[in-house]
Amino acid sequence: MTIRLLKVTGNAMENHNQLVARNVRRYRQERALSLGDLARRAGLSKQTVSKIEQGTGNPTVDTLTQLGAAMNISPRRLLTEWGSPVLVNRHSDTVGWESEKHWSTRTLDEVFGSGSVRTSLLRLKRETEFTVREPQSQGTLHHMYAIEGLVSVGPVEDPVEIGVGDFVRFPGDVVHQYFALSAHALIHVVTTVPHVRQFDPIIP
């Protein structure tokens, strides 16, 4: 996994550190881990973890990765706001698009609670070879709204075509497809993933 952080200063940096502090503390407490337990599992000093939870530390990507691994979560979750505060994602502030061979995505928001909700833009170009997407976690749903172009989306056995202004919701826990029928397409995607099982405390 590649994680890129925005370069921020002043109040923005302080807000960023407070967000990480809240998340590390919450995930640690959910797992009934002490500061010492988490530090030992992550291969960090107790002082380092304490500063991060106080919001006075400035953790690197490697440090977040170590903390995430120690709590069995994606490090991205430590950078995601919990709950539903007001969020503004300015075009000028975005870290940009992440590109694959035939499509690229831009994550707009990601929230974790009793499940997770990811909001993104999906940019597709017509493929020369038909490809499918593997099933995701049980209960996953994709909600798609076509902004540009024409696409074929949905379960491989029952796909639908949507064009500009059309909306479709379909299960993501089966083999499915996103396939551009026009030269280019742009889709607004909301993916919801329920947490079918809550975390149990980690027993040392």
Summary of the structure (lengths in Angstrom):
residues: 204
radius of gyration: 19.3
end to end distance: 26.6
largest distance: 55.4
contacts: 546
relative contact order: 0.14
helix: 27%
strand: 30%
